[in-house]
Amino acid sequence: AVKCNLTLRNPSDRDVIFKVKTTVPKRYCVRPNSGIIGPGETSSVAVMLQPIDAASIENEKSKHKFKVESLFAPLEPFTLESVWKTAKPTDLMDTKLKVFFEQSGDVKQVQSLDDVQYQNKPVTSSNSVSLLY
């Protein structure tokens, strides 16, 4: 399987909850796909492309996208599941990532999400992830 790592960084002074979504969930294994990042900390997320043939990549490549959603953790005790069920769209921040496929013999870390701005309104930024196969 082809693998890359996303480095998520929380530049705020509060805990942040994140979730990674993809448009083609059967093609990828994402670990962890959700979690909590403490103030000023980072979290590494492994993104693994399941075995796929070149023809399928060519047919599907425009559909491969990721979205990292995040929001500030509540101050009271919570579970991740309950937070996502009750999250208001105005509390969510997200970053959208497009996937680009490149042929190579080397697999490298290809994406770092640094300094996503955390505000009291949704923030959307677009980046890209290159997967080497």
mmCIF file of the C-alpha atoms, coordinates in Angstrom:
data_MODEL
# 
_entry.id   MODEL 
# 
loop_
_atom_site.group_PDB 
_atom_site.id 
_atom_site.type_symbol 
_atom_site.label_atom_id 
_atom_site.label_alt_id 
_atom_site.label_comp_id 
_atom_site.label_asym_id 
_atom_site.label_entity_id 
_atom_site.label_seq_id 
_atom_site.pdbx_PDB_ins_code 
_atom_site.Cartn_x 
_atom_site.Cartn_y 
_atom_site.Cartn_z 
_atom_site.occupancy 
_atom_site.B_iso_or_equiv 
_atom_site.pdbx_formal_charge 
_atom_site.auth_seq_id 
_atom_site.auth_comp_id 
_atom_site.auth_asym_id 
_atom_site.auth_atom_id 
_atom_site.pdbx_PDB_model_num 
ATOM 1   C CA . ALA A 1 1   ? 0.000   0.000  0.000   1.00 0.00 ? 1   ALA A CA 1 
ATOM 2   C CA . VAL A 1 2   ? 1.085   3.580  -0.660  1.00 0.00 ? 2   VAL A CA 1 
ATOM 3   C CA . LYS A 1 3   ? 1.360   5.683  2.494   1.00 0.00 ? 3   LYS A CA 1 
ATOM 4   C CA . CYS A 1 4   ? 1.805   9.330  3.381   1.00 0.00 ? 4   CYS A CA 1 
ATOM 5   C CA . ASN A 1 5   ? 1.560   11.216 6.646   1.00 0.00 ? 5   ASN A CA 1 
ATOM 6   C CA . LEU A 1 6   ? -0.440  14.340 7.382   1.00 0.00 ? 6   LEU A CA 1 
ATOM 7   C CA . THR A 1 7   ? 0.906   16.442 10.217  1.00 0.00 ? 7   THR A CA 1 
ATOM 8   C CA . LEU A 1 8   ? -1.881  18.342 11.954  1.00 0.00 ? 8   LEU A CA 1 
ATOM 9   C CA . ARG A 1 9   ? -0.852  21.191 14.245  1.00 0.00 ? 9   ARG A CA 1 
ATOM 10  C CA . ASN A 1 10  ? -2.957  23.029 16.796  1.00 0.00 ? 10  ASN A CA 1 
ATOM 11  C CA . PRO A 1 11  ? -1.634  26.607 17.083  1.00 0.00 ? 11  PRO A CA 1 
ATOM 12  C CA . SER A 1 12  ? -4.377  27.609 19.536  1.00 0.00 ? 12  SER A CA 1 
ATOM 13  C CA . ASP A 1 13  ? -4.401  27.631 23.333  1.00 0.00 ? 13  ASP A CA 1 
ATOM 14  C CA . ARG A 1 14  ? -7.349  25.177 23.523  1.00 0.00 ? 14  ARG A CA 1 
ATOM 15  C CA . ASP A 1 15  ? -7.818  21.481 22.783  1.00 0.00 ? 15  ASP A CA 1 
ATOM 16  C CA . VAL A 1 16  ? -8.978  20.874 19.207  1.00 0.00 ? 16  VAL A CA 1 
ATOM 17  C CA . ILE A 1 17  ? -10.932 17.854 17.980  1.00 0.00 ? 17  ILE A CA 1 
ATOM 18  C CA . PHE A 1 18  ? -10.313 16.694 14.404  1.00 0.00 ? 18  PHE A CA 1 
ATOM 19  C CA . LYS A 1 19  ? -11.819 14.262 11.917  1.00 0.00 ? 19  LYS A CA 1 
ATOM 20  C CA . VAL A 1 20  ? -10.408 13.228 8.514   1.00 0.00 ? 20  VAL A CA 1 
ATOM 21  C CA . LYS A 1 21  ? -12.915 12.419 5.753   1.00 0.00 ? 21  LYS A CA 1 
ATOM 22  C CA . THR A 1 22  ? -12.377 11.224 2.183   1.00 0.00 ? 22  THR A CA 1 
ATOM 23  C CA . THR A 1 23  ? -14.530 11.097 -0.942  1.00 0.00 ? 23  THR A CA 1 
ATOM 24  C CA . VAL A 1 24  ? -13.407 7.499  -1.622  1.00 0.00 ? 24  VAL A CA 1 
ATOM 25  C CA . PRO A 1 25  ? -13.380 5.710  1.765   1.00 0.00 ? 25  PRO A CA 1 
ATOM 26  C CA . LYS A 1 26  ? -13.040 2.229  0.239   1.00 0.00 ? 26  LYS A CA 1 
ATOM 27  C CA . ARG A 1 27  ? -9.692  3.219  -1.306  1.00 0.00 ? 27  ARG A CA 1 
ATOM 28  C CA . TYR A 1 28  ? -8.032  4.593  1.847   1.00 0.00 ? 28  TYR A CA 1 
ATOM 29  C CA . CYS A 1 29  ? -7.210  3.590  5.391   1.00 0.00 ? 29  CYS A CA 1 
ATOM 30  C CA . VAL A 1 30  ? -6.742  6.661  7.618   1.00 0.00 ? 30  VAL A CA 1 
ATOM 31  C CA . ARG A 1 31  ? -5.294  6.185  11.127  1.00 0.00 ? 31  ARG A CA 1 
ATOM 32  C CA . PRO A 1 32  ? -6.254  7.814  13.352  1.00 0.00 ? 32  PRO A CA 1 
ATOM 33  C CA . ASN A 1 33  ? -9.228  9.239  11.492  1.00 0.00 ? 33  ASN A CA 1 
ATOM 34  C CA . SER A 1 34  ? -10.226 11.391 14.469  1.00 0.00 ? 34  SER A CA 1 
ATOM 35  C CA . GLY A 1 35  ? -8.770  12.573 17.731  1.00 0.00 ? 35  GLY A CA 1 
ATOM 36  C CA . ILE A 1 36  ? -7.816  15.427 20.021  1.00 0.00 ? 36  ILE A CA 1 
ATOM 37  C CA . ILE A 1 37  ? -4.793  17.704 19.656  1.00 0.00 ? 37  ILE A CA 1 
ATOM 38  C CA . GLY A 1 38  ? -3.664  19.645 22.707  1.00 0.00 ? 38  GLY A CA 1 
ATOM 39  C CA . PRO A 1 39  ? -2.702  23.321 22.614  1.00 0.00 ? 39  PRO A CA 1 
ATOM 40  C CA . GLY A 1 40  ? 0.496   23.849 20.599  1.00 0.00 ? 40  GLY A CA 1 
ATOM 41  C CA . GLU A 1 41  ? 0.786   20.118 19.844  1.00 0.00 ? 41  GLU A CA 1 
ATOM 42  C CA . THR A 1 42  ? 0.878   18.129 16.602  1.00 0.00 ? 42  THR A CA 1 
ATOM 43  C CA . SER A 1 43  ? -0.660  14.840 15.540  1.00 0.00 ? 43  SER A CA 1 
ATOM 44  C CA . SER A 1 44  ? 0.509   12.593 12.720  1.00 0.00 ? 44  SER A CA 1 
ATOM 45  C CA . VAL A 1 45  ? -2.194  10.937 10.613  1.00 0.00 ? 45  VAL A CA 1 
ATOM 46  C CA . ALA A 1 46  ? -1.247  8.016  8.346   1.00 0.00 ? 46  ALA A CA 1 
ATOM 47  C CA . VAL A 1 47  ? -3.080  7.894  5.005   1.00 0.00 ? 47  VAL A CA 1 
ATOM 48  C CA . MET A 1 48  ? -2.727  4.559  3.191   1.00 0.00 ? 48  MET A CA 1 
ATOM 49  C CA . LEU A 1 49  ? -3.989  3.958  -0.338  1.00 0.00 ? 49  LEU A CA 1 
ATOM 50  C CA . GLN A 1 50  ? -5.263  0.406  -0.729  1.00 0.00 ? 50  GLN A CA 1 
ATOM 51  C CA . PRO A 1 51  ? -3.796  -1.597 -3.642  1.00 0.00 ? 51  PRO A CA 1 
ATOM 52  C CA . ILE A 1 52  ? -5.123  -0.151 -6.897  1.00 0.00 ? 52  ILE A CA 1 
ATOM 53  C CA . ASP A 1 53  ? -4.257  -0.581 -10.563 1.00 0.00 ? 53  ASP A CA 1 
ATOM 54  C CA . ALA A 1 54  ? -3.103  2.278  -12.794 1.00 0.00 ? 54  ALA A CA 1 
ATOM 55  C CA . ALA A 1 55  ? -6.313  2.197  -14.881 1.00 0.00 ? 55  ALA A CA 1 
ATOM 56  C CA . SER A 1 56  ? -8.456  2.716  -11.773 1.00 0.00 ? 56  SER A CA 1 
ATOM 57  C CA . ILE A 1 57  ? -6.265  5.619  -10.685 1.00 0.00 ? 57  ILE A CA 1 
ATOM 58  C CA . GLU A 1 58  ? -6.665  7.228  -14.111 1.00 0.00 ? 58  GLU A CA 1 
ATOM 59  C CA . ASN A 1 59  ? -10.475 6.818  -14.002 1.00 0.00 ? 59  ASN A CA 1 
ATOM 60  C CA . GLU A 1 60  ? -10.904 7.979  -10.399 1.00 0.00 ? 60  GLU A CA 1 
ATOM 61  C CA . LYS A 1 61  ? -8.106  10.470 -9.810  1.00 0.00 ? 61  LYS A CA 1 
ATOM 62  C CA . SER A 1 62  ? -10.300 13.560 -9.914  1.00 0.00 ? 62  SER A CA 1 
ATOM 63  C CA . LYS A 1 63  ? -12.510 12.076 -7.180  1.00 0.00 ? 63  LYS A CA 1 
ATOM 64  C CA . HIS A 1 64  ? -9.777  11.506 -4.573  1.00 0.00 ? 64  HIS A CA 1 
ATOM 65  C CA . LYS A 1 65  ? -10.082 14.270 -1.984  1.00 0.00 ? 65  LYS A CA 1 
ATOM 66  C CA . PHE A 1 66  ? -9.783  14.656 1.763   1.00 0.00 ? 66  PHE A CA 1 
ATOM 67  C CA . LYS A 1 67  ? -11.272 17.073 4.249   1.00 0.00 ? 67  LYS A CA 1 
ATOM 68  C CA . VAL A 1 68  ? -9.892  17.671 7.729   1.00 0.00 ? 68  VAL A CA 1 
ATOM 69  C CA . GLU A 1 69  ? -12.644 19.037 9.971   1.00 0.00 ? 69  GLU A CA 1 
ATOM 70  C CA . SER A 1 70  ? -11.891 20.491 13.369  1.00 0.00 ? 70  SER A CA 1 
ATOM 71  C CA . LEU A 1 71  ? -13.502 22.368 16.216  1.00 0.00 ? 71  LEU A CA 1 
ATOM 72  C CA . PHE A 1 72  ? -12.611 23.467 19.705  1.00 0.00 ? 72  PHE A CA 1 
ATOM 73  C CA . ALA A 1 73  ? -13.211 20.805 22.353  1.00 0.00 ? 73  ALA A CA 1 
ATOM 74  C CA . PRO A 1 74  ? -15.981 21.586 24.830  1.00 0.00 ? 74  PRO A CA 1 
ATOM 75  C CA . LEU A 1 75  ? -14.899 22.547 28.333  1.00 0.00 ? 75  LEU A CA 1 
ATOM 76  C CA . GLU A 1 76  ? -17.235 19.975 29.937  1.00 0.00 ? 76  GLU A CA 1 
ATOM 77  C CA . PRO A 1 77  ? -16.624 16.178 29.730  1.00 0.00 ? 77  PRO A CA 1 
ATOM 78  C CA . PHE A 1 78  ? -17.459 14.732 26.291  1.00 0.00 ? 78  PHE A CA 1 
ATOM 79  C CA . THR A 1 79  ? -17.076 11.827 23.900  1.00 0.00 ? 79  THR A CA 1 
ATOM 80  C CA . LEU A 1 80  ? -15.849 12.366 20.342  1.00 0.00 ? 80  LEU A CA 1 
ATOM 81  C CA . GLU A 1 81  ? -19.046 10.813 18.989  1.00 0.00 ? 81  GLU A CA 1 
ATOM 82  C CA . SER A 1 82  ? -21.299 13.177 20.948  1.00 0.00 ? 82  SER A CA 1 
ATOM 83  C CA . VAL A 1 83  ? -19.280 16.245 19.925  1.00 0.00 ? 83  VAL A CA 1 
ATOM 84  C CA . TRP A 1 84  ? -19.576 15.443 16.206  1.00 0.00 ? 84  TRP A CA 1 
ATOM 85  C CA . LYS A 1 85  ? -23.315 14.691 16.525  1.00 0.00 ? 85  LYS A CA 1 
ATOM 86  C CA . THR A 1 86  ? -24.026 18.038 18.169  1.00 0.00 ? 86  THR A CA 1 
ATOM 87  C CA . ALA A 1 87  ? -21.491 20.214 16.296  1.00 0.00 ? 87  ALA A CA 1 
ATOM 88  C CA . LYS A 1 88  ? -22.941 23.307 14.656  1.00 0.00 ? 88  LYS A CA 1 
ATOM 89  C CA . PRO A 1 89  ? -21.689 24.190 11.154  1.00 0.00 ? 89  PRO A CA 1 
ATOM 90  C CA . THR A 1 90  ? -20.630 27.602 12.467  1.00 0.00 ? 90  THR A CA 1 
ATOM 91  C CA . ASP A 1 91  ? -18.260 25.906 14.961  1.00 0.00 ? 91  ASP A CA 1 
ATOM 92  C CA . LEU A 1 92  ? -16.486 23.796 12.319  1.00 0.00 ? 92  LEU A CA 1 
ATOM 93  C CA . MET A 1 93  ? -13.228 24.676 10.638  1.00 0.00 ? 93  MET A CA 1 
ATOM 94  C CA . ASP A 1 94  ? -12.051 22.650 7.655   1.00 0.00 ? 94  ASP A CA 1 
ATOM 95  C CA . THR A 1 95  ? -9.201  22.197 5.236   1.00 0.00 ? 95  THR A CA 1 
ATOM 96  C CA . LYS A 1 96  ? -9.771  20.520 1.874   1.00 0.00 ? 96  LYS A CA 1 
ATOM 97  C CA . LEU A 1 97  ? -7.026  18.473 0.235   1.00 0.00 ? 97  LEU A CA 1 
ATOM 98  C CA . LYS A 1 98  ? -6.851  17.292 -3.376  1.00 0.00 ? 98  LYS A CA 1 
ATOM 99  C CA . VAL A 1 99  ? -4.885  14.136 -4.136  1.00 0.00 ? 99  VAL A CA 1 
ATOM 100 C CA . PHE A 1 100 ? -2.338  14.043 -6.945  1.00 0.00 ? 100 PHE A CA 1 
ATOM 101 C CA . PHE A 1 101 ? -0.806  10.739 -8.029  1.00 0.00 ? 101 PHE A CA 1 
ATOM 102 C CA . GLU A 1 102 ? 2.856   10.600 -9.042  1.00 0.00 ? 102 GLU A CA 1 
ATOM 103 C CA . GLN A 1 103 ? 4.882   7.594  -10.162 1.00 0.00 ? 103 GLN A CA 1 
ATOM 104 C CA . SER A 1 104 ? 7.955   7.014  -8.049  1.00 0.00 ? 104 SER A CA 1 
ATOM 105 C CA . GLY A 1 105 ? 9.884   4.297  -6.251  1.00 0.00 ? 105 GLY A CA 1 
ATOM 106 C CA . ASP A 1 106 ? 10.068  6.367  -3.079  1.00 0.00 ? 106 ASP A CA 1 
ATOM 107 C CA . VAL A 1 107 ? 7.319   7.089  -0.584  1.00 0.00 ? 107 VAL A CA 1 
ATOM 108 C CA . LYS A 1 108 ? 7.824   10.322 1.337   1.00 0.00 ? 108 LYS A CA 1 
ATOM 109 C CA . GLN A 1 109 ? 5.978   12.517 3.762   1.00 0.00 ? 109 GLN A CA 1 
ATOM 110 C CA . VAL A 1 110 ? 4.197   14.841 1.396   1.00 0.00 ? 110 VAL A CA 1 
ATOM 111 C CA . GLN A 1 111 ? 1.895   17.146 3.301   1.00 0.00 ? 111 GLN A CA 1 
ATOM 112 C CA . SER A 1 112 ? 1.947   19.244 6.421   1.00 0.00 ? 112 SER A CA 1 
ATOM 113 C CA . LEU A 1 113 ? -1.020  21.309 7.517   1.00 0.00 ? 113 LEU A CA 1 
ATOM 114 C CA . ASP A 1 114 ? 0.557   24.164 9.430   1.00 0.00 ? 114 ASP A CA 1 
ATOM 115 C CA . ASP A 1 115 ? -1.040  27.219 10.906  1.00 0.00 ? 115 ASP A CA 1 
ATOM 116 C CA . VAL A 1 116 ? -4.666  26.637 9.927   1.00 0.00 ? 116 VAL A CA 1 
ATOM 117 C CA . GLN A 1 117 ? -6.307  29.717 11.377  1.00 0.00 ? 117 GLN A CA 1 
ATOM 118 C CA . TYR A 1 118 ? -8.713  28.982 14.214  1.00 0.00 ? 118 TYR A CA 1 
ATOM 119 C CA . GLN A 1 119 ? -11.443 31.581 14.562  1.00 0.00 ? 119 GLN A CA 1 
ATOM 120 C CA . ASN A 1 120 ? -15.065 31.597 15.652  1.00 0.00 ? 120 ASN A CA 1 
ATOM 121 C CA . LYS A 1 121 ? -16.167 31.111 12.063  1.00 0.00 ? 121 LYS A CA 1 
ATOM 122 C CA . PRO A 1 122 ? -15.552 28.382 9.472   1.00 0.00 ? 122 PRO A CA 1 
ATOM 123 C CA . VAL A 1 123 ? -12.205 28.575 7.734   1.00 0.00 ? 123 VAL A CA 1 
ATOM 124 C CA . THR A 1 124 ? -11.673 26.675 4.513   1.00 0.00 ? 124 THR A CA 1 
ATOM 125 C CA . SER A 1 125 ? -8.334  26.360 2.826   1.00 0.00 ? 125 SER A CA 1 
ATOM 126 C CA . SER A 1 126 ? -7.308  24.168 -0.064  1.00 0.00 ? 126 SER A CA 1 
ATOM 127 C CA . ASN A 1 127 ? -4.099  22.177 -0.195  1.00 0.00 ? 127 ASN A CA 1 
ATOM 128 C CA . SER A 1 128 ? -2.948  19.064 -1.986  1.00 0.00 ? 128 SER A CA 1 
ATOM 129 C CA . VAL A 1 129 ? -1.554  15.658 -1.155  1.00 0.00 ? 129 VAL A CA 1 
ATOM 130 C CA . SER A 1 130 ? 0.695   13.802 -3.583  1.00 0.00 ? 130 SER A CA 1 
ATOM 131 C CA . LEU A 1 131 ? 0.598   10.035 -3.399  1.00 0.00 ? 131 LEU A CA 1 
ATOM 132 C CA . LEU A 1 132 ? 3.583   8.268  -4.896  1.00 0.00 ? 132 LEU A CA 1 
ATOM 133 C CA . TYR A 1 133 ? 2.928   4.826  -6.388  1.00 0.00 ? 133 TYR A CA 1 
# 
